Amino acid sequence: MADLTEEALTTPSVQPHERDRWDIVLTIILLVLNVGLAALATSLGVMLAFAGDSCGVISTCNYGQMAVGMMFAMVGPWVGFVTVAVFSIVFIVRRKRAFWLPLVGMALTIALTVLGVVLTFSAVSRMS
């Protein structure tokens, strides 16, 4: 027969810091969605190059500002995604809730893309 000591009878079978599976699964799903959003934002950033089509004909343009705006829209979402992915992994390893980090990453992706669009379009002004 098994040795039944007092410690074996009083020790709970579930560890107090056991990781919730739903948090890990939700974090992974949201990170995958974040990749899709970053890809969509990057394709929008590539299309911002067409904002300069009227430069010199009916408008004047600040090409440096346009380039900065396009880079924000194309590269910014991926910088945000990589940062959020690293922090999500760190949170999961340290057994902290991580599902909210990809949500922050999605908001960051949208904010950087909007900033890029605003910078690019504000660089194109009508000639008077």
Residue pairs with C-beta under 8 A, 6 or more apart in sequence:
17 95
19 92
19 95
20 97
23 92
23 97
23 98
23 99
24 92
24 98
26 99
27 88
27 92
27 98
27 99
27 101
27 102
30 99
30 102
30 103
30 106
31 81
31 84
31 85
31 88
31 102
31 105
33 102
33 106
34 81
34 84
34 85
34 102
34 105
34 106
34 109
35 81
37 77
37 106
37 109
37 110
38 77
38 78
38 80
38 81
38 109
41 73
41 76
41 77
41 109
41 110
41 112
41 113
42 73
42 74
42 75
42 77
42 78
44 73
44 113
44 117
45 70
45 71
45 72
45 73
45 74
45 75
45 77
45 113
45 116
46 70
46 74
48 66
48 69
48 70
48 73
48 116
48 117
48 120
49 70
51 66
51 120
51 121
51 123
51 124
52 61
52 63
52 66
52 124
54 124
55 61
55 63
55 124
58 126
58 127
59 124
59 125
59 126
59 127
60 124
60 125
60 127
61 123
61 124
61 125
62 123
63 123
64 123
65 119
65 120
65 122
65 123
66 119
66 120
66 123
66 124
68 119
69 115
69 116
69 117
69 118
69 119
69 120
69 121
69 122
69 123
70 116
70 120
71 116
72 112
72 113
72 115
72 116
72 119
73 112
73 113
73 115
73 116
73 117
73 120
74 116
76 109
76 112
76 113
76 115
76 116
77 108
77 109
77 112
77 113
79 112
80 105
80 108
80 109
80 112
81 105
81 109
83 105
84 101
84 102
84 104
84 105
84 108
85 105
87 98
87 101
88 98
88 101
88 102
91 97
91 98
91 101
92 98
